[in-house]
Structures are given as C-alpha cells and as structure tokens.
Amino acid sequence: MFARKMGPRLFDAVLTACRESGFNMQIAHEVDNLYTACALVAAGLGVDQLAMHFHDTYGQALANTYAALQAGITTYDASAGGLGGCPYARSATGNLATEDLVWLLRGLGVETGVDLDALVATSTWMAEQLGRPSPSAARKGCAPCCDGAASSCATTQWDY
C-alpha cells in the first residue's frame, strides 16, 4: 500500500509540495494505491485543494478517476477525445477523455450539465481532422447514435 511505502517525513514533504504546486498522478496505474494516496493527501490538504489529471497510458484513467472520486476528490482535468500527451512522460499516450468522464459521472447520478451528444460529435470531428481513431470508449459507443438519429447518448436507456 502507498501509505506503507512512504514514511512520515516524505509524506509531509509531499503535502508541502502539494500545497505549493498541486497533486498530479500522471501515469498512475495501481488503483488501490491511487485511492490510498488520494485519501491521505486529501486528509492532509482537504479535497477542495486537489485536482486530478490522468493520462490513459495503461487504460486506467477512468478507473483511477473512480478511485479518486471514492476518496472525495471532485475536480478533474480531461480532454475531448482523450487528446494530449505529456512532455515529461514520454509513454503518456493521451489524457482522460472528457466524454468518458461525463459518461461515468452520469452513471453515478452526478449531473454535469455537459451535452454528451455535442461532446461526442466534437470528439468524432477532431479524430477525423487528425486522421486517427479516438481512444474514447464513450465516443465509440455513442457515435452511432449521435449522427442525427432520433435516439441519442443522453437519452438512451439500457435494459439489462
């Protein structure tokens, strides 16, 4: 666990750094460790002081977001279509896709005020302009119903 890997002096140094520059877990891929780290830092700083930024290098950005949500953190960076990378982490292949975040939050009953259909349409357009597929799972799932059909991502109800 994260707490056992970091001694109290190092943890205090991390809290001091976070107060000065923010907490950023760029390529975190161990969800349990991330939850523990978020909970510890939130306890030291308060959740209102934290914003999370996840790259989706290992396909874990959404899982890490859910873990951070469980720790009480409610502010996230995301990018339409998951576009982006990182000059400091060369293996970072993209960011948390905004439409995936909105889809997750909707499923959890969190009202975002974001028009998911418009967001998916924009992400689809951006992927076409870049000549590459979008890594967003929500875009892949919603795009067929966001092309002018009567049904839309925002109103589709799934029967299980």
C-alpha positions as CSV (number, residue, x, y, z in Angstrom):
1,M,0.0,0.0,0.0
2,F,1.0,3.6,-0.7
3,A,0.9,4.5,3.0
4,R,3.4,1.9,3.9
5,K,5.8,2.8,1.1
6,M,6.1,6.4,2.2
7,G,7.5,7.4,5.6
8,P,6.0,10.3,7.6
9,R,8.8,12.8,6.7
10,L,8.4,12.1,3.0
11,F,4.6,12.3,3.3
12,D,4.9,15.7,5.0
13,A,7.2,16.8,2.1
14,V,4.6,15.6,-0.4
15,L,1.9,17.6,1.4
16,T,4.1,20.7,1.4
17,A,4.8,20.3,-2.3
18,C,1.0,19.8,-3.0
19,R,0.2,23.0,-1.1
20,E,2.6,24.8,-3.4
21,S,2.1,23.2,-6.7
22,G,-0.8,20.7,-6.7
23,F,-1.1,16.9,-6.7
24,N,-0.7,15.2,-10.0
25,M,-0.7,11.4,-10.6
26,Q,0.1,11.4,-14.3
27,I,0.6,7.7,-15.1
28,A,-0.8,6.0,-12.0
29,H,-1.9,2.5,-12.8
30,E,-2.4,0.9,-9.4
31,V,-5.9,1.8,-8.5
32,D,-5.7,0.7,-4.8
33,N,-2.5,2.7,-4.3
34,L,-4.1,5.7,-6.0
35,Y,-7.1,5.6,-3.7
36,T,-4.8,5.4,-0.7
37,A,-2.7,8.3,-2.0
38,C,-5.7,10.5,-2.7
39,A,-7.3,9.7,0.7
40,L,-4.0,10.5,2.5
41,V,-3.3,13.7,0.6
42,A,-7.0,14.8,0.9
43,A,-6.9,14.3,4.6
44,G,-3.8,16.5,4.9
45,L,-4.9,19.2,2.5
46,G,-8.7,18.9,2.1
47,V,-10.4,17.7,-1.1
48,D,-11.1,21.3,-2.2
49,Q,-7.3,21.7,-2.7
50,L,-7.0,18.8,-5.1
51,A,-7.4,18.4,-8.8
52,M,-6.6,15.2,-10.6
53,H,-5.0,14.8,-14.0
54,F,-4.7,11.3,-15.5
55,H,-3.1,10.0,-18.7
56,D,-4.7,6.9,-20.1
57,T,-1.4,5.1,-20.9
58,Y,-2.4,1.8,-19.3
59,G,-6.2,2.3,-20.0
60,Q,-6.6,3.1,-16.3
61,A,-7.6,6.8,-16.4
62,L,-11.3,6.1,-15.8
63,A,-10.6,3.5,-13.0
64,N,-8.2,6.0,-11.4
65,T,-10.8,8.7,-11.6
66,Y,-13.4,6.5,-9.9
67,A,-10.9,5.7,-7.1
68,A,-10.2,9.4,-6.6
69,L,-14.0,10.1,-6.6
70,Q,-14.3,7.5,-3.9
71,A,-11.6,9.4,-1.9
72,G,-13.8,12.6,-2.2
73,I,-11.9,14.4,-5.0
74,T,-14.3,16.2,-7.4
75,T,-12.0,18.3,-9.7
76,Y,-10.5,16.6,-12.8
77,D,-8.6,17.6,-15.9
78,A,-9.9,15.9,-19.1
79,S,-9.7,16.5,-22.8
80,A,-12.2,15.9,-25.5
81,G,-11.4,12.7,-27.3
82,G,-8.6,12.0,-24.8
83,L,-6.3,14.1,-26.9
84,G,-2.9,15.0,-25.4
85,G,0.3,13.6,-24.1
86,C,3.0,14.8,-21.8
87,P,6.4,16.3,-22.4
88,Y,7.6,14.9,-19.1
89,A,6.3,11.3,-19.5
90,R,7.1,10.1,-23.0
91,S,5.0,7.0,-22.6
92,A,1.8,9.1,-21.9
93,T,-0.4,8.3,-24.8
94,G,-3.3,10.5,-24.1
95,N,-5.5,12.0,-21.3
96,L,-8.7,11.1,-19.7
97,A,-11.4,11.6,-22.3
98,T,-14.0,14.2,-21.2
99,E,-16.8,12.1,-22.7
100,D,-15.7,9.0,-20.8
101,L,-15.7,11.1,-17.6
102,V,-19.1,12.5,-18.3
103,W,-20.4,9.0,-19.1
104,L,-19.0,7.7,-15.8
105,L,-20.5,10.6,-13.8
106,R,-23.9,10.2,-15.5
107,G,-23.9,6.6,-14.5
108,L,-23.1,7.6,-10.9
109,G,-26.0,10.0,-10.9
110,V,-23.8,13.2,-11.0
111,E,-25.3,16.0,-13.1
112,T,-22.6,17.7,-15.1
113,G,-24.6,20.0,-17.4
114,V,-22.4,18.8,-20.3
115,D,-24.2,18.0,-23.6
116,L,-22.8,14.5,-24.2
117,D,-24.1,14.3,-27.7
118,A,-22.3,17.6,-28.7
119,L,-19.2,16.4,-26.9
120,V,-19.1,13.1,-28.8
121,A,-19.8,14.8,-32.1
122,T,-16.9,17.2,-31.4
123,S,-14.6,14.4,-30.4
124,T,-15.6,12.5,-33.6
125,W,-14.8,15.5,-35.7
126,M,-11.5,16.1,-34.0
127,A,-10.4,12.5,-34.6
128,E,-11.4,12.8,-38.3
129,Q,-9.3,16.0,-38.6
130,L,-6.3,14.3,-37.0
131,G,-6.8,11.2,-39.2
132,R,-6.7,8.8,-36.3
133,P,-9.2,7.0,-34.2
134,S,-10.3,8.4,-30.9
135,P,-9.4,6.3,-27.8
136,S,-12.6,7.3,-26.0
137,A,-14.8,4.4,-25.1
138,A,-17.9,6.7,-24.8
139,R,-17.2,8.1,-28.3
140,K,-17.0,4.6,-29.7
141,G,-20.2,3.6,-28.0
142,C,-22.2,6.8,-28.6
143,A,-21.1,7.9,-32.1
144,P,-23.6,5.6,-34.0
145,C,-26.5,7.3,-32.1
146,C,-25.2,10.8,-32.4
147,D,-25.3,11.1,-36.2
148,G,-28.8,12.6,-36.4
149,A,-30.8,9.5,-35.4
150,A,-33.8,10.0,-33.2
151,S,-32.0,8.4,-30.2
152,S,-29.1,10.0,-28.6
153,C,-26.4,9.1,-26.0
154,A,-28.0,11.5,-23.5
155,T,-31.4,9.8,-23.6
156,T,-30.6,6.2,-24.4
157,Q,-31.8,3.8,-21.7
158,W,-30.2,0.4,-21.5
159,D,-32.2,-2.7,-20.5
160,Y,-30.2,-5.4,-18.7
